[in-house]
Amino acid sequence: MYRFLVVDDDEKCRTEICDFLRGWQYYATAAKDATEALSMLKAEYFHLVIAELKLPDIDGLQLMRQIYSQFKLPVILMSADVNRNIVINARGEGAMWFILKPVIAEDFRYMWQYVLRWQNEIREEKGKGKADPDPDEDIGTSSSHRLI
């Protein structure tokens, strides 16, 4: 089962997104800010992080950079307050995708494809070829025993 961490300071939105993900048969848990998210990433493994762009402690782009450098995980950013330049900047800095709020369940249906795409990119960098859509793949997860 694919494991996702949702990071958003809006409790209603966090709960709603986790419910959507669970409805699509994913494991989902949530953090209220970047500090809590980074702590959770050290304690558990996840396949992907979905984070609000505007968090109370650091912005989503800074969080994304930390997640990439410390855990080698894909990040999808989201926001209601967005313009084209923000989306282009986020994608240019490496966000796997950008979701506009308000979100709907369908926004989260195919999240596994972002995990697979990330795993393929990592495998290709290492010269290992394409990955199978295996949620237990040991490439790009956040648990210390599963890191590359």
TAQUIVEN-V226251 format. One record per pair of residues at least 6 apart in sequence whose C-alpha atoms are under 8 Angstrom apart, sorted by the first residue. I is the first residue (numbers start at 0). GAP is how many residues later the second one is. D is the distance in Angstrom with one decimal. If there is no record, write none. Layout:
# TAQUIVEN-V226251
i | gap | d
I | GAP | D
I | GAP | D
This chain:
# TAQUIVEN-V226251
i | gap | d
0 | 24 | 7.6
0 | 25 | 6.0
0 | 26 | 6.5
0 | 134 | 5.5
0 | 135 | 7.3
1 | 24 | 5.5
1 | 25 | 6.0
1 | 44 | 7.6
1 | 45 | 6.2
1 | 110 | 6.8
1 | 133 | 5.1
1 | 134 | 7.7
2 | 23 | 6.3
2 | 24 | 4.7
2 | 25 | 5.9
2 | 42 | 7.5
2 | 43 | 4.8
2 | 44 | 5.3
2 | 45 | 6.9
3 | 22 | 7.4
3 | 23 | 6.2
3 | 24 | 4.9
3 | 25 | 6.6
3 | 42 | 5.5
3 | 43 | 6.0
3 | 44 | 5.1
3 | 45 | 5.7
3 | 46 | 7.3
4 | 23 | 5.9
4 | 24 | 5.3
4 | 25 | 5.5
4 | 26 | 7.3
4 | 32 | 7.6
4 | 41 | 6.6
4 | 43 | 6.5
4 | 44 | 4.8
4 | 45 | 6.2
5 | 8 | 6.5
5 | 11 | 7.4
5 | 12 | 7.1
5 | 22 | 7.2
5 | 23 | 6.2
5 | 24 | 4.6
5 | 25 | 6.2
5 | 43 | 6.0
5 | 44 | 4.8
5 | 45 | 5.8
6 | 7 | 7.0
6 | 23 | 5.8
6 | 24 | 4.8
6 | 25 | 5.8
6 | 26 | 6.1
6 | 27 | 7.0
6 | 30 | 6.6
6 | 42 | 7.4
6 | 43 | 6.2
6 | 44 | 4.5
6 | 45 | 6.1
7 | 6 | 5.8
7 | 22 | 7.7
7 | 23 | 6.6
7 | 24 | 5.2
7 | 25 | 6.2
7 | 43 | 6.1
7 | 44 | 5.2
7 | 47 | 6.7
8 | 22 | 7.8
8 | 23 | 4.6
8 | 24 | 5.8
8 | 43 | 7.8
8 | 46 | 6.2
8 | 47 | 7.0
9 | 22 | 7.3
10 | 21 | 7.3
13 | 16 | 6.4
13 | 17 | 7.9
13 | 18 | 7.9
14 | 15 | 7.8
16 | 86 | 7.7
16 | 88 | 7.6
17 | 10 | 5.3
17 | 11 | 6.4
17 | 12 | 7.2
18 | 9 | 8.0
19 | 84 | 7.9
19 | 85 | 5.1
19 | 88 | 6.8
20 | 6 | 7.1
20 | 7 | 6.3
20 | 84 | 7.6
20 | 87 | 6.1
20 | 88 | 7.2
21 | 6 | 6.4
23 | 84 | 7.7
23 | 85 | 5.9
29 | 7 | 7.8
30 | 6 | 5.2
30 | 9 | 7.9
32 | 22 | 6.1
32 | 23 | 6.6
32 | 24 | 6.6
33 | 21 | 7.0
33 | 23 | 6.4
33 | 24 | 6.5
33 | 26 | 7.9
33 | 29 | 6.3
34 | 22 | 7.3
37 | 29 | 7.6
40 | 30 | 7.7
40 | 101 | 5.8
40 | 102 | 7.2
41 | 100 | 6.9
41 | 101 | 6.6
41 | 102 | 7.6
42 | 100 | 6.9
43 | 98 | 6.8
43 | 99 | 5.5
44 | 96 | 5.7
44 | 97 | 4.3
44 | 98 | 4.2
44 | 101 | 7.8
45 | 95 | 5.6
45 | 96 | 5.6
45 | 97 | 7.5
46 | 26 | 6.8
46 | 27 | 7.5
46 | 68 | 6.3
46 | 88 | 7.8
46 | 93 | 6.9
46 | 94 | 5.3
46 | 95 | 7.4
47 | 25 | 6.0
47 | 26 | 5.3
47 | 27 | 6.0
47 | 28 | 7.7
47 | 67 | 6.5
47 | 93 | 7.9
48 | 24 | 7.3
48 | 25 | 6.5
48 | 26 | 4.8
48 | 27 | 6.3
49 | 25 | 5.8
49 | 26 | 4.7
49 | 27 | 5.8
49 | 28 | 7.4
50 | 9 | 6.2
50 | 24 | 7.1
50 | 25 | 6.3
50 | 26 | 4.9
50 | 27 | 6.2
51 | 8 | 5.9
51 | 25 | 5.7
51 | 26 | 4.9
51 | 27 | 5.7
52 | 6 | 5.7
52 | 7 | 4.0
52 | 8 | 6.7
52 | 24 | 5.9
52 | 25 | 5.7
52 | 26 | 5.6
53 | 6 | 5.9
53 | 25 | 7.3
59 | 17 | 6.9
60 | 29 | 6.8
60 | 32 | 7.9
63 | 11 | 6.2
63 | 31 | 7.5
66 | 6 | 6.2
66 | 8 | 7.9
67 | 6 | 7.2
70 | 69 | 7.1
70 | 70 | 6.9
70 | 71 | 5.1
70 | 76 | 7.4
71 | 68 | 5.3
71 | 69 | 7.1
71 | 70 | 7.3
71 | 75 | 8.0
72 | 45 | 7.9
72 | 67 | 5.3
72 | 68 | 6.2
72 | 69 | 6.9
73 | 21 | 7.2
73 | 22 | 6.3
73 | 40 | 7.7
73 | 41 | 7.1
73 | 44 | 6.4
73 | 66 | 7.9
74 | 19 | 8.0
74 | 20 | 5.5
74 | 21 | 5.8
74 | 22 | 7.6
75 | 19 | 5.5
75 | 20 | 5.3
75 | 21 | 4.9
75 | 22 | 5.8
75 | 23 | 7.4
76 | 13 | 7.6
76 | 18 | 6.5
76 | 19 | 7.9
76 | 20 | 6.5
76 | 21 | 4.9
76 | 22 | 6.3
77 | 20 | 5.4
77 | 21 | 4.5
77 | 22 | 5.6
77 | 23 | 6.7
78 | 20 | 6.7
78 | 21 | 5.4
78 | 22 | 5.5
79 | 20 | 5.7
79 | 21 | 4.4
79 | 22 | 6.5
81 | 18 | 7.7
86 | 11 | 6.6
89 | 8 | 7.6
90 | 6 | 6.6
90 | 7 | 7.3
95 | 18 | 6.8
98 | 8 | 7.4
111 | 21 | 7.8
115 | 15 | 6.9
115 | 16 | 7.4
115 | 17 | 5.9
117 | 22 | 7.7
118 | 11 | 8.0
118 | 12 | 6.3
118 | 20 | 6.1
118 | 21 | 6.6
119 | 9 | 7.2
119 | 10 | 5.1
119 | 11 | 5.3
121 | 17 | 7.3
121 | 18 | 7.5
122 | 6 | 5.8
122 | 7 | 6.5
122 | 8 | 7.0
122 | 16 | 7.8
123 | 6 | 6.9
137 | 8 | 5.2
137 | 9 | 6.8
137 | 10 | 7.4
138 | 7 | 7.1
138 | 8 | 6.5
138 | 9 | 6.1
139 | 6 | 7.7
139 | 7 | 6.2
139 | 8 | 6.8
140 | 6 | 5.8
